[in-house]
Every structure is written in structure tokens, then in C-alpha cells.
Amino acid sequence: QVQLVESGGGMVQTGGSLRLSCAASGIIFSVNDMSWYRQSSGEQRGWVATVTRGGITSYANSVEGRFVISRANAESTLYLQMNNLQPEDTGVYYCKASHPRGSPVFWGQGTPVTVSS
């Protein structure tokens, strides 16, 4: 059974930091590309960042320079370090595991982040 379990969300003031984690089980973590997405109230889920199985990272323009995605293959864990948080970063953050072939794709249940002004 595949499980992706996010943690680390919470409430923080503008300019603060949070570190999200996503613990994976039931998959061969190291062969998957791993991503973070977020969904704000009333909006569609949007891409935040990806780290490929080879360690290449990419970011949405809105978080470039503030967020850092990383992975620890030995622990089957994905991270998202979020700095200088802004109210527009508020939402539910989801991790996604995707095989480089495109399927299968697995999602976690999400962890909420609220940034107050």
C-alpha cells in the first residue's frame, strides 16, 4: 500500500518560515520524481516545485528564491523549506510521487499552511 504523509504545516506570520516533510512508503522512493503542489481556497491545485530522481530542482516563479525542495532517499522523505512566507502562500500543500515514465502517480493527503499578515 502506497502512502505519502505530509507534515509540518501550520500557522505563521508574514516573513516567517516553515519546513514541510513528506514521508513515503510502499514505493521505491529513489526512482520517483517528487513534487510539491498547493491549493488555495477556491483555486485549482498548482505546482510549486519538483526534484527529479537525479536531484534536479525546479520552482514556480512565485516561490523561486524563497522555497527550497530537497529529498533524502535513504529516509524516503521529501522536504520543502519555505522562507519569507507571504499571505499568498496560504493553502494546503500536497506532495506527489511520479514515475519518470509518467505513471503511476501518487498523492498525499495534504498539510495546511496559513500565513497571516
Beta strands, then each sheet from edge to edge (+ up, - down):
strand 1: 3-7
strand 2: 10-13
strand 3: 18-25
strand 4: 33-39
strand 5: 46-51
strand 6: 57-59
strand 7: 67-72
strand 8: 77-82
strand 9: 91-98
strand 10: 105-107
strand 11: 111-116
sheet 1: 1+ 3- 8+ 7-
sheet 2: 2+ 11+ 9- 4+ 5- 6+
sheet 3: 2+ 11+ 9- 10+
end
